[in-house]
Amino acid sequence: MSENKAPHVAKFVYDFTEGNKDLKDLLGGKGANLAEMTNLGLPVPPGFTITTEACKGYLENGEEPAALRDEVSAHLDALEARMGKKLGQADDPLLVSVRSGAKFSMPGMMDTVLNIGLSDKSVQGLAKQAGDERFAWDSYRRLIQMFGKTVLGVEGDLFEEALEKAKDAKKVKVDTDLEAADLKKLVTAFKKIVKKEAGRDFPQDPREQMDLAIKAVFESWNGDRAKLYRRQERIPHDLGTAVNICSMVFGNLGPDSGTGVAFTRDPASGHQGVYGDYLQNAQGEDVVAGIRNTVPLAELERIDKKSYDQLMQIMETLENHYKDLCDIEFTIERGQLWMLQTRVGKRTAGAAFRIATQLVDQGLIDETEALQRVTGAQLAQLMFPRFDEQAKVEQVGRGIAASPGAAVGKAVFDSYTAVKWSRSGEKVILVRRETNPDDLDGMIAAEGILTSRGGKTSHAAVVARGMGKTCVCGAEELEVDTKRRRMTVPGGHVVEEGDVISIDGSTGKVYLGEVPVVPSPVVEYFEGRMHPGADDADELVEAVHRMMAFADRKRRLRVRANADNAEDALRARRFGAQGIGLCRTEHMFLGERREMVEKLILADTGEEREAALTELLPLQKKDFVELFEAMDGLPVTVRLLDPPLHEFLPDITELSVRVALAESRQEPHENDLRLLQAVHRLHEQNPMLGLRGVRLGLVIPGLFAMQVRAIAEAAAARKNAKGDPRAEIMIPLVGTVQELEIVREEADKVIAEVQAATGTELKLAIGTMIELPRAALTAGQIAEAAEFFSFGTNDLTQTVWGFSRDDVEASFFTAYLEKGIFGVSPFETIDKDGVGSLVKLAAEAGRRTRPDLKLGVCGEHGGDPESVHFFHEVGLDYVSCSPFRIPVARLEAGRAATQSTGSDHR
């Protein structure tokens, strides 16, 4: 640091008037958006935000940064001066909320405490100022309950049980029917619970309450449910959370007060209209928790038209300002509307596509921005099957369609069972009265979520939409008994734990038994069976069609298919494939042809081996003719035989039994005996690191030559039939340029022979698959003999990590994911730091040697959204993936080409 430069002094606290929506890294999403609404002149209760940097400092050092307390004190003094009252003062207390607010929305995963500042003394002052004793004691019992659970670690069910006892004693069903005297008794009961469980009295000092709540919010960043949610949503673990201190406004002051959540468009469908929930005489947590059933937001017009009209105007302002669907939390305090939060709202996959195209049509965003509003993961969700409307079904209930999809599974009534059964291979539906953040494990494990309470803004609905899980909420006619693990449906039928049910997140319908499914209309569109613009075209299909057109116009990466036969090739072409990036010839050696391969393996002489290869040649040629016809005019990369030969032989145990039985019965078994001897001869401790790939071509004379001849003759036949075959020959598992040179020399000779015999000029590119670390490290040398590289990232991941994919995913990957060693499996999304570095290094080295070197990838990562962006960044020419992943890769390639750092719709 230069001597004449003053050291940077960190600022840990920002007033709502100081920030803006672009400071999410520092102020978190909630704080940045509260500041933005304040700047827009909207009615936001005054407050301030403690930054994510303060949180990170606390978590790293175990104590808050030295300057934080003084900064909080200064901002609290300013807030008190503005409000004309002191925090927790006895006669007219200022009360505040302490709320988490990370950069990315994590609904319900971290902590919030409302009504900070209430005590045995100030509750009396609040009652006097509000003129409502019941309201004051209700607010106090809420503080003790939230503070006890969140800050002091008291089991939340203890408070719920005490509340239920109070209602039972009063013979009422909802907490709003409890009177002031009942709530006073409840406060006493709650304080006793705190004393017994936490070993201390509930703190009466308001500043102590606030300081402890701030620390609790910091610590909730590393809570189990928060970490699990971040892993699920791929949110980095090092961001920390901001803390928002906001002056309280009260929705529980009577029938002219209330709280609600609103969306500027329907988050389930994307349609414009009035969407949301409202609850009179309630605080915000009541809506999100789904404890009391709300009324539709449209009802607010009848209840309080002035506030309704003001809210509609604010919603329009926010949507035009953010140029997106906004999710809004608000409170009405005795007819005065207050805005407590706004954020770009989570939405279903279908809504994402509809909203993106709507906003383009409204001129609010352009095509480039529209592509950042949808994802390949969402498109994949839209390709899932849906329930068959023609099937005979037994509908037993209907709730709110909170998150679409068709989910079938066994009913389970707690999170633990959902996880346990799911790990045993069972498909389950998590059934609850309402979910809370502690249910996250079970929600992740389940196929879908069904609740009898709550609406589109309840915890279950918001989290399910974020995860893309099917969810039906608020099915009130279903009586859920979690203790007895059963659900009673209208008519008296009882669904026991383990009974199969089906839920439709698009209609809200609940069925007994398994309902059959039919293909998605989006898949029908890609298959060419549904046409955008037609009278019967699905509105969603039209939106998907337009977004795919945007992506195809913008993308640089081409998208090919992994396909081994003409049928798969034709499907891939319908899905938009621009060629085949991987044709695995070993799949052509299975079925009836296995006997011919066995002859090749058992051959003792050159004549026997040549006879076996001669028998296989016309069959291979026929396969390639069909493939080149299906992909006429597009490149087809054919990989020569790759797997170990033992895979083509019978199982050693099965074969041993056959030989033993034949010997005991004195039956002929010479062929089986020879096969068994061959199996023993070919046995390897590590077959995936043994005699396979290019090594087969070098050890078994004529094998690769036969395959090259079949490819060349098929290409000549197709060309002579006026077709346009564009075959490419790929040599697998090359680790050194010498291997490739030897195989290439033989291949060039065979191609020349076919050209001479057919009189047809052939241009067959020869390249290799880069799937070994040594190949990546010596790519510059290998490029001297290769016209293209295709990265085999499945094997490259195995060899870089030292993992056997067939073993490790079942044995310890779950533990690695739970411990945070992986954010996601390296076989699912490319490991950029390790495997990705080798891909980048090999691509650069290869092109230094051969500037026109064609680069692609054909591992499973070719269809993974996040990996596609990496392949775009490192300059590959194409990705190749399974046919059903092609639309996902096309969309993500378009998004990668137009990626802007300002867009993030997690």
Secondary structure as the mmCIF struct_conf table of DSSP 4:
data_model
#
loop_
_struct_conf.conf_type_id
_struct_conf.id
_struct_conf.beg_label_comp_id
_struct_conf.beg_label_asym_id
_struct_conf.beg_label_seq_id
_struct_conf.end_label_comp_id
_struct_conf.end_label_asym_id
_struct_conf.end_label_seq_id
TURN_TY1_P TURN_TY1_P1 GLU A 3 ASN A 4
BEND BEND1 LYS A 5 LYS A 5
HELX_LH_PP_P HELX_LH_PP_P1 ALA A 6 HIS A 8
STRN STRN1 VAL A 13 ASP A 15
TURN_TY1_P TURN_TY1_P2 PHE A 16 GLU A 18
TURN_TY1_P TURN_TY1_P3 LYS A 21 ASP A 22
HELX_RH_AL_P HELX_RH_AL_P1 LYS A 24 ASN A 39
TURN_TY1_P TURN_TY1_P4 LEU A 40 GLY A 41
STRN STRN2 GLY A 47 ILE A 50
HELX_RH_AL_P HELX_RH_AL_P2 THR A 52 ASN A 61
BEND BEND2 GLY A 62 GLU A 63
TURN_TY1_P TURN_TY1_P5 ALA A 66 ALA A 67
HELX_RH_AL_P HELX_RH_AL_P3 LEU A 68 MET A 83
TURN_TY1_P TURN_TY1_P6 GLY A 84 GLY A 84
BEND BEND3 LYS A 85 LYS A 85
STRN STRN3 LEU A 87 LEU A 87
TURN_TY1_P TURN_TY1_P7 GLY A 88 GLY A 88
BEND BEND4 ALA A 90 ASP A 92
STRN STRN4 LEU A 94 LEU A 94
STRN STRN5 VAL A 96 ALA A 102
BEND BEND5 LYS A 103 PHE A 104
TURN_TY1_P TURN_TY1_P8 PRO A 107 MET A 109
BEND BEND6 MET A 110 MET A 110
STRN STRN6 THR A 112 ILE A 116
TURN_TY1_P TURN_TY1_P9 GLY A 117 GLY A 117
TURN_TY1_P TURN_TY1_P10 ASP A 120 LYS A 121
HELX_RH_AL_P HELX_RH_AL_P4 SER A 122 ALA A 130
TURN_TY1_P TURN_TY1_P11 GLY A 131 GLY A 131
HELX_RH_AL_P HELX_RH_AL_P5 GLU A 133 THR A 150
TURN_TY1_P TURN_TY1_P12 VAL A 151 VAL A 151
BEND BEND7 LEU A 152 LEU A 152
HELX_RH_AL_P HELX_RH_AL_P6 GLY A 156 LYS A 170
TURN_TY1_P TURN_TY1_P13 LYS A 171 LYS A 171
BEND BEND8 LYS A 173 VAL A 174
HELX_RH_3T_P HELX_RH_3T_P1 ASP A 175 ASP A 177
HELX_RH_AL_P HELX_RH_AL_P7 ALA A 180 ALA A 198
BEND BEND9 GLY A 199 ARG A 200
HELX_LH_PP_P HELX_LH_PP_P2 ASP A 201 PRO A 203
HELX_RH_AL_P HELX_RH_AL_P8 PRO A 206 SER A 220
TURN_TY1_P TURN_TY1_P14 TRP A 221 ASN A 222
BEND BEND10 GLY A 223 GLY A 223
HELX_RH_AL_P HELX_RH_AL_P9 ASP A 224 GLU A 233
TURN_TY1_P TURN_TY1_P15 ARG A 234 ARG A 234
TURN_TY1_P TURN_TY1_P16 HIS A 237 ASP A 238
BEND BEND11 LEU A 239 LEU A 239
STRN STRN7 THR A 241 SER A 247
BEND BEND12 GLY A 251 GLY A 251
BEND BEND13 LEU A 253 GLY A 254
TURN_TY1_P TURN_TY1_P17 PRO A 255 ASP A 256
STRN STRN8 GLY A 258 ARG A 265
TURN_TY1_P TURN_TY1_P18 PRO A 267 SER A 269
STRN STRN9 GLN A 272 GLN A 280
BEND BEND14 ASN A 281 ASN A 281
HELX_RH_AL_P HELX_RH_AL_P10 GLY A 284 ALA A 289
TURN_TY1_P TURN_TY1_P19 GLY A 290 GLY A 290
BEND BEND15 ILE A 291 ARG A 292
STRN STRN10 VAL A 295 PRO A 296
HELX_RH_3T_P HELX_RH_3T_P2 LEU A 297 GLU A 299
HELX_RH_AL_P HELX_RH_AL_P11 LEU A 300 ILE A 303
HELX_RH_AL_P HELX_RH_AL_P12 LYS A 305 TYR A 322
TURN_TY1_P TURN_TY1_P20 LYS A 323 LYS A 323
BEND BEND16 ASP A 324 ASP A 324
STRN STRN11 CYS A 326 GLU A 333
TURN_TY1_P TURN_TY1_P21 ARG A 334 GLY A 335
STRN STRN12 GLN A 336 VAL A 344
HELX_LH_PP_P HELX_LH_PP_P3 GLY A 345 LYS A 346
HELX_RH_AL_P HELX_RH_AL_P13 ALA A 349 ASP A 361
TURN_TY1_P TURN_TY1_P22 GLN A 362 GLY A 363
BEND BEND17 LEU A 364 ILE A 365
HELX_RH_AL_P HELX_RH_AL_P14 GLU A 367 GLN A 372
TURN_TY1_P TURN_TY1_P23 ARG A 373 ARG A 373
HELX_RH_AL_P HELX_RH_AL_P15 GLY A 376 LEU A 382
TURN_TY1_P TURN_TY1_P24 MET A 383 MET A 383
BEND BEND18 PHE A 384 PHE A 384
STRN STRN13 ARG A 386 PHE A 387
TURN_TY1_P TURN_TY1_P25 GLU A 389 GLN A 390
BEND BEND19 ALA A 391 ALA A 391
STRN STRN14 GLU A 394 ARG A 398
STRN STRN15 ILE A 400 SER A 403
STRN STRN16 ALA A 406 VAL A 412
BEND BEND20 ASP A 414 ASP A 414
HELX_RH_AL_P HELX_RH_AL_P16 SER A 415 ARG A 423
TURN_TY1_P TURN_TY1_P26 SER A 424 GLY A 425
STRN STRN17 VAL A 428 ARG A 432
BEND BEND21 ARG A 433 GLU A 434
HELX_RH_3T_P HELX_RH_3T_P3 PRO A 437 ASP A 439
HELX_RH_AL_P HELX_RH_AL_P17 LEU A 440 ALA A 445
BEND BEND22 ALA A 446 GLU A 447
STRN STRN18 GLY A 448 THR A 451
BEND BEND23 SER A 452 ARG A 453
TURN_TY1_P TURN_TY1_P27 LYS A 456 THR A 457
BEND BEND24 SER A 458 SER A 458
HELX_RH_AL_P HELX_RH_AL_P18 HIS A 459 MET A 467
TURN_TY1_P TURN_TY1_P28 GLY A 468 GLY A 468
STRN STRN19 THR A 470 CYS A 473
TURN_TY1_P TURN_TY1_P29 GLU A 476 GLU A 477
BEND BEND25 LEU A 478 LEU A 478
STRN STRN20 GLU A 479 ASP A 481
TURN_TY1_P TURN_TY1_P30 THR A 482 ARG A 485
STRN STRN21 ARG A 486 THR A 488
TURN_TY1_P TURN_TY1_P31 PRO A 490 GLY A 491
BEND BEND26 GLY A 492 GLY A 492
STRN STRN22 VAL A 494 GLU A 496
TURN_TY1_P TURN_TY1_P32 GLU A 497 GLY A 498
STRN STRN23 VAL A 500 ASP A 504
TURN_TY1_P TURN_TY1_P33 GLY A 505 THR A 507
STRN STRN24 LYS A 509 LEU A 512
BEND BEND27 GLY A 513 GLY A 513
HELX_LH_PP_P HELX_LH_PP_P4 GLU A 514 PRO A 516
STRN STRN25 VAL A 517 VAL A 518
HELX_RH_AL_P HELX_RH_AL_P19 PRO A 521 PHE A 526
TURN_TY1_P TURN_TY1_P34 GLU A 527 GLY A 528
BEND BEND28 ARG A 529 MET A 530
TURN_TY1_P TURN_TY1_P35 PRO A 532 GLY A 533
BEND BEND29 ALA A 534 ALA A 534
TURN_TY1_P TURN_TY1_P36 ASP A 535 ASP A 536
HELX_RH_AL_P HELX_RH_AL_P20 GLU A 539 LYS A 554
BEND BEND30 LEU A 557 LEU A 557
STRN STRN26 ARG A 558 ASN A 562
BEND BEND31 ASP A 564 ASN A 565
HELX_RH_AL_P HELX_RH_AL_P21 ALA A 566 ARG A 574
TURN_TY1_P TURN_TY1_P37 PHE A 575 GLY A 576
BEND BEND32 GLY A 579 GLY A 579
STRN STRN27 ILE A 580 ARG A 584
HELX_RH_3T_P HELX_RH_3T_P4 THR A 585 PHE A 589
BEND BEND33 LEU A 590 LEU A 590
HELX_RH_3T_P HELX_RH_3T_P5 GLY A 591 ARG A 593
HELX_RH_AL_P HELX_RH_AL_P22 ARG A 594 LEU A 602
BEND BEND34 THR A 605 THR A 605
HELX_RH_AL_P HELX_RH_AL_P23 GLY A 606 ALA A 630
TURN_TY1_P TURN_TY1_P38 MET A 631 GLY A 633
BEND BEND35 LEU A 634 LEU A 634
STRN STRN28 PRO A 635 ARG A 639
HELX_LH_PP_P HELX_LH_PP_P5 LEU A 640 LEU A 641
BEND BEND36 PRO A 643 PRO A 643
HELX_RH_3T_P HELX_RH_3T_P6 LEU A 645 PHE A 648
BEND BEND37 LEU A 649 LEU A 649
HELX_LH_PP_P HELX_LH_PP_P6 PRO A 650 ASP A 651
HELX_RH_AL_P HELX_RH_AL_P24 ILE A 652 ARG A 665
TURN_TY1_P TURN_TY1_P39 GLN A 666 GLN A 666
HELX_RH_AL_P HELX_RH_AL_P25 GLU A 670 LEU A 682
BEND BEND38 GLN A 685 ASN A 686
HELX_RH_3T_P HELX_RH_3T_P7 PRO A 687 LEU A 689
BEND BEND39 GLY A 690 LEU A 691
TURN_TY1_P TURN_TY1_P40 GLY A 693 GLY A 693
HELX_RH_AL_P HELX_RH_AL_P26 VAL A 694 VAL A 699
BEND BEND40 ILE A 700 ILE A 700
TURN_TY1_P TURN_TY1_P41 PRO A 701 GLY A 702
HELX_RH_AL_P HELX_RH_AL_P27 LEU A 703 ASN A 720
TURN_TY1_P TURN_TY1_P42 ALA A 721 LYS A 722
STRN STRN29 ARG A 726 ILE A 731
BEND BEND41 LEU A 733 LEU A 733
BEND BEND42 THR A 736 THR A 736
HELX_RH_AL_P HELX_RH_AL_P28 VAL A 737 THR A 758
TURN_TY1_P TURN_TY1_P43 GLY A 759 GLY A 759
STRN STRN30 ALA A 765 ILE A 770
BEND BEND43 LEU A 772 LEU A 772
HELX_RH_AL_P HELX_RH_AL_P29 PRO A 773 LEU A 777
TURN_TY1_P TURN_TY1_P44 THR A 778 THR A 778
HELX_RH_AL_P HELX_RH_AL_P30 ALA A 779 ILE A 782
TURN_TY1_P TURN_TY1_P45 ALA A 783 ALA A 785
BEND BEND44 GLU A 787 GLU A 787
STRN STRN31 PHE A 788 PHE A 791
HELX_RH_AL_P HELX_RH_AL_P31 THR A 793 TRP A 801
TURN_TY1_P TURN_TY1_P46 GLY A 802 GLY A 802
HELX_RH_AL_P HELX_RH_AL_P32 ARG A 805 SER A 811
TURN_TY1_P TURN_TY1_P47 PHE A 812 PHE A 812
HELX_RH_AL_P HELX_RH_AL_P33 PHE A 813 GLU A 818
TURN_TY1_P TURN_TY1_P48 LYS A 819 GLY A 820
BEND BEND45 ILE A 821 ILE A 821
BEND BEND46 GLY A 823 VAL A 824
TURN_TY1_P TURN_TY1_P49 PRO A 826 GLU A 828
BEND BEND47 THR A 829 THR A 829
HELX_RH_PI_P HELX_RH_PI_P1 LYS A 832 GLY A 836
HELX_RH_AL_P HELX_RH_AL_P34 SER A 837 THR A 849
TURN_TY1_P TURN_TY1_P50 PRO A 851 ASP A 852
STRN STRN32 LYS A 854 VAL A 857
BEND BEND48 GLY A 859 GLY A 859
HELX_RH_3T_P HELX_RH_3T_P8 GLU A 860 GLY A 863
HELX_RH_AL_P HELX_RH_AL_P35 PRO A 865 GLU A 873
TURN_TY1_P TURN_TY1_P51 VAL A 874 GLY A 875
BEND BEND49 ASP A 877 ASP A 877
STRN STRN33 TYR A 878 CYS A 881
HELX_RH_3T_P HELX_RH_3T_P9 PRO A 883 ARG A 885
HELX_RH_AL_P HELX_RH_AL_P36 ILE A 886 ALA A 897
TURN_TY1_P TURN_TY1_P52 THR A 898 THR A 898
TURN_TY1_P TURN_TY1_P53 THR A 901 GLY A 902
#
